[in-house]
Amino acid sequence: MCLNGHEWAKRQAEQAGIGYQALDNGFRACSDAQALAAICARLSARDVWAFFRRWERILPNPFSSEDRERGYRYQLAVRQLELSDTRVFDRPQAGRDWFEQTIRDQLTLGRPEQVAIVFARRVISTTPGRFQTRVLHRGDQAALQVDYKHSKVKQYFKEGRALRTETTVNDSYDFGVGRLLTEANWQALRQVGHDVNERLLDAQLAACACAPDASTLERVVLPSRDQQGQPAPALRFGDPRVQALLASLCCFSHLLDGVSNASLRTLVATRLPGYTPRQITYDLRRLRRNGFLVRIERSNRYRLTAEGRRLAVFFTKTYARVLTPSLTELDPALPAEITARSPLARSWRSYEHALNACIRDAALAT
């Protein structure tokens, strides 16, 4: 038995007199968003059972009346449940540009090989199943898909106008929920889908709005003191060791599993050959005192704070995508044909010429 919850919601909206514009399996716009949201939230296991009972009366039934009198009945089990979040952009092109940049972030920033954070489930080396992040292409459309055991969350730009995030649960046992269609299991699976969608979107939005205020930036890049008055060594922007350290903090697995001396040292060493145990001990101390990490009670692991991840993402993206390529374009030895194709290089050359002319006019040239 297959049911389309979007079509059910559309019929309910029509009965309630709520006007809407359809977006395939979703809504592009409506006259009363709150009322429509209430309708979507109202779909329950009882509605699914009512749908089944209606067709059970029509279709041939192998149970005789005597069987039914003895209590033999059908039971419904959840084979697959898909829960989606559709966010429509007022400026579709801006939304598509944002999504394509987001795909780049998910694959390059920290290079996450584990997807446990999205599904809020711990994944270790012996955990069975498939765990991966992939980019799928269909024509000029790209989609981000994250697999967890038998389930997945997929994100794509729908009809060039809306960001669609869909969590598909193919086996409820992946999340410790029973398969029988009961109200408790239905609500638990709905909550799983809602939380996975929100968790993925929150992580993506946090990576976009990561710029700190001036006082926070100054506190981090200069020597300071923590709340207990202990010295907090600086994490100087641009220092190779600091950049390797903060880039390693961007790995998604830290958000769920926490950070340990060994796990962080392994990641940093891949970016900074020769990184030693003594260095990671010192770096963990300054990460804690600068508010990036908090020790988890009764353990040797650390929790990455929200501000710590935001700052790590900001430092990493700024260094890799702004500073490094910009300095390359400002190189005086850059060939003229390349300079002509770079707006930044052309502007910098114009500034240099204007500054040199100003110096000559002031008779300061040597």
N, C-alpha and C positions, 0 to 999 in steps of 0.2 A: 504494500500500500504506500502510495506516494502522495504527499500533500505539499502544496506551495503556500507558505505562510504569507508571502507578499500579496498573492491574489486574494487570499482570505481577508487580509487587512483592507484591500481595495473595496471588496464587496461590503465590508462593515462600514467603511467610510461613506460609501454611497448611501447606505441605509440611514446613516446619521446626518446626511446632508452636508458632508464636508467635501468641498471641492478640491481637486488635486490635479497635478500633471504627472503622468507616469514617466518613469525612467526604466524601461524594461522591467526587471524584477526589483522595483524600488519606486521611490517617489522623488521627482525633481523639485516639486513645490506643492504647497497645500495652503488652504485658507485658514486652518487652525492647527498649528504644529503640536500644541500641547494635547489637544483632543486626539490627534492621530497617534501620538506617542502612547497615550493611554490605551488605545485600541491594540497597538502592537504588543504592549506589555500584558494584555488581557488573554492572549492566546494560551491555553492551558492543556494539560493532559485530558481534561474532561471534554474539550472541544474535539480532540483527536478521536476519543472514544465515541463521541456522538456521530462523527463522520463515519466511523467503521460500522456502528450499529445500523445506520441508515442503509448502507450498502449490503450489510449482512442479511437484511430482510429481502433484498432483491436478488442477490446472487445465489446459486445452488449451494446448499449446506449439507455436508456429509453427516451431520449429527441429526439423528431422528428425534422426534418429540420425546420418545422414551429416554434417549441419551441425555437430552437437555433436562428432563425431570430428575435424572440421577445426578445432575450437577456438572455435566461435561460442557465446557465452554472454551472459546478461544481465549488465548492470552496474547497481548501485543508486546513485542520487544522492539527496542530502538536499534535499527540497523545502521542508520546514518542520520545525523542531525547537523544542519548547516545554519549558522547564525552570522548575520552580516551587519556591517555598519557602513552607511553610505553618506558621504559628506560632499555636498554640492558646492562648487566654487562660483562666485559671482563673475570672476574672470578666469574662464577655463584654461587659457594658455598659461597663466601664472600658476595655476594648480598643477598643470602637467609638468611645467619646468621644475616646480618644487618636488614633485614625486620622482622625476628622473634624477635629481640631485640626491634625494633621500636614498634611492637604490645604490648610488655610488657610496654614500656614507656607510650603509649596512655592510657592504662588501670590503671596503678598504679601511675603515676606521676601526682598528683593533682586530680586523680579520676574524670575526667570531666563527669558530668551528663548532661551538656548542650552542644550542638553542633553548637550553633549559630555562633561561630567564623569561622568555616569552610565555612559556607554559607553566611557570612556577613549579616545576618539578625537578628534583635533583637527578642529575645524570652522572653516573660513574662508569668506569671502564667495563664493568660487568653488566650494565643495564642493557637488556635486549631491545632491539628496535632500530629504526633509522632516524638519525639526527643530522640535518643538514640545512643549509640556506642556499637557494638557487635563484637565478634569474631566468625566467622563461620568456621567449620571444615568439610572437605571432604577428607576422608582417612588421609594421612599424610600432606595434604595441609591446611594451615590456611589463612583466609582472614579477613580483617578489614572492617566493614561496618558501615557507619554513616548515619542515617536516619534523614531527615528534611521534615516534612509534607508528601507530596506524592512523594518526590524525595529522592535521596540517592547518596552517593559516596562510591564506593567499591574499595578496594586495595588488590591485591594478587600477588603472584610470579608466572608468567606465564611460563609454560613448563620448569620450573627449570632454567630459564635464564634471564628473564626480569621482572622488577617491573611494574605492570600494575595498573594505577589509572583511574577509570571510574566514571564519573558523569552521572547519568541518571535522566533526567527531565521528570516526568510523568504528570505534570500539570504546564504549563507555568505561570498560575496565582500565583503560589507560589512565583514567582520573579517579579510580576508586569508586565509581558509581555503578549501580546495578543496571541490567539491560531491560528489565521489565518496565513497561510504560505505567508508572505510578506518578502521582503528583510530586512526590518527594524527588524521585529520579529526574523527572522533567525539569523541575526548578533547579536542581543541582547542575544539570547539563547546560541549561540556559545561562546560569551564572558563570560556568566555565567559559562558554563562548564569549560572553560579555567581557569578562576579565582579561581573556587573551587579546581580544581586539583592543581594549583600552590600554593594556600594558604595552603592546607594540606601538600604538599611536603616541603614547606618553613618551616612550624612549626616543621616537623620531622627533617629536616636538622639542624635547629637552636638548637634543643635539643642535637644533636650529637657534633656540634662544639661550645661548651659552655665554654671551659677553658679560663680564663682571663689571661692577662699578669701580670707580677709580681707587677708592680707599681699600677695597678688597684686593685689587691687583697690586697696589703698593705694599700691602701687608705680606703678600705671598712672595714677591720678587725681591724684597729687601729683608734683612734680618729683623726679627721682631720677637715678641714674647707671647706665649699662649695664655689661656685664662688662669692658669695656676702660677703664672709669672716665670715659667721656665723658658730658656732661650729657644726660639724657633728658627733654625738656620734657613737661609733664603733658598728659594727654588727659582733660580734666575732664568728668565726666558731666553731661549737661544743656546743655552749651555747643552752640549751634546748628551751628557749624562742625564740631565733633567728632562730633555725632550724624549729620550728613550724610556725613561721611567714613567712619564705621564702618558706617553703613547701606549705603554703596556697596561696602564690602568683603564684604558678605554675598552678593553676586552669585555664582552657581555657576560662571560661566565663569572666575573667578580661580583656582579650584582646579586647573584643567588648564592654562590658557593662561598663568597667572602675571599679575602686575600690572605695568603700565608707567605712566609719567608721563601719557601721553595717554589711556590707557583709563580710569584712575581719575579724572583731571580731568574727563572727559566725564560720568561718572556723578555726580560730586559737583556739577557745575554745574547738573544738572537739578534738584537739591534745594536748591542755594544759589546763586541768580543773582548774577552778578558775581564768581564765584570765579576767581582769577587764576593764571597760571603761577607766579608767585613764591610764592603760598600753597601750591600743590601741591608745590613743591620743598621747602619747609619741613616740610609735613605728611608727606611720604615719609621725611624724615630722622627725625622723631620716632616714626613707626610702626616704623622699623627699630630704633631705640634702645630702644623699649619691647617689642621681641620679636614684633611683629605680622608683620613681613616679613623675609625673608632674600634678599640679592641672589643671582641666578643667575649662576654664573661665566661670564665672557666674554660678558656681555650687559647690556643696560640694563633688564632686567626683574627682577621680584622674585617670590619664592615666598611664598605666604601660609602661615604656620605653623599647626599644629593648635591651639595655644593662642591665636594671633591670631584665627582664625576663631571659636573658642569665645567669646572675650571680645567680639568684634564682634557676635555673635548675642545675647549676654547684654545688652549695652548697648542694642542696637536694640529687642529685645523688651521690656525693662524700661521704656524711655522711651516706646515707642509704646503698650504695652498695660497698663502699671501706672501710671506717673507721670502721663501726660497725661490719661487718663480719670479718674483718682482726684482730681487737682486740680480738674477740672471739677465733680465731685460735692461737693467741699469748699467750693466758692464760696459765701460768705455770701449772695450775691444769688440763689442757686438758688431757684426758686419752691417753695412748700411742697408742692404736689402731686407735684412731681418728687422732692423730698427724701423724701417718704413711701414712694416706690417703691425707694429706694436703701438697702440695708443699711449701706453705708459712710457715706452722708450721715447716716442716722439715728444711727449710733454716734458720729459726730463731733459732732453737735448735742448728744447726751447728755453727751459728754465736756466740751464747752464749758460747758454749764449746770452740771455738777458742779464744774468748775474755778472758775467765777465764784462759785458758792455758797461754795466753800472760801475764796476771797479775801475775800468779804464777812464770813465768820465770823472771819477773822483780823484784821478791821478794817484791811485794806490798801487798800480801795477809795478812789479819789480823788474 
